[in-house]
C-alpha cells in the first residue's frame, strides 16, 4: 500500500488525497465495468437496472432525469434491456401519455446478484475497520462528494 505521506515524510497534502481519489475512481470503475460486462451489460444499462432496483417503477421521463440522459437515450437503453428480458414497459395507471418501466423477474434476480457482489466487496474492504473508523470514512467521503457536486452541479461524472 502506498504511504499516506509525501516524499519528505510529512502527512499527505490535499493534492495527494485528490490523486488517491482519482486512483480509487479508476480502480472502482474498472471493477464495475468488468462486473457488469460479465453479466452481458454495459455500465449505462446497469445504471438503469440499479435505478429501478433502488427507486422502483418509474416513467421513462423520470428515469431519464434520474440518470441525467436524454429521453431518446433512455429509450435506446430500455429497448435493449427489454429485449434481454430485464425490464417491462407498460401503460402508466393514471397517465395515459406515460409509460411505466419496472424490473422483470429476471431483472430483479440480476440486480440482486449485483447487490450481493457489492455487499461482498464492502464486507471484505471494510472488515477490519471499527464502526468509528467506518463512520469517519463515510462522513469524509460524503463531504468530498458534496464539494465535487458544488464544482459540477449536475452531479454527473
Secondary structure, DSSP 8 states (H G I E B T S, - for coil): ---SB-TTS-B--HHHHHHHHHHHHHHHHHHHHHHHHTTT--HHHHHHHHHHHHH-SEEHHHHHHHHT--HHHHHHHHHHHHHTTSEEEEE-SS-TT-EEEEE-HHHHHHHHHHHHHHHHHHHHHHTTS-HHHHHHHHHHHHHHHHHHHHHSTT---
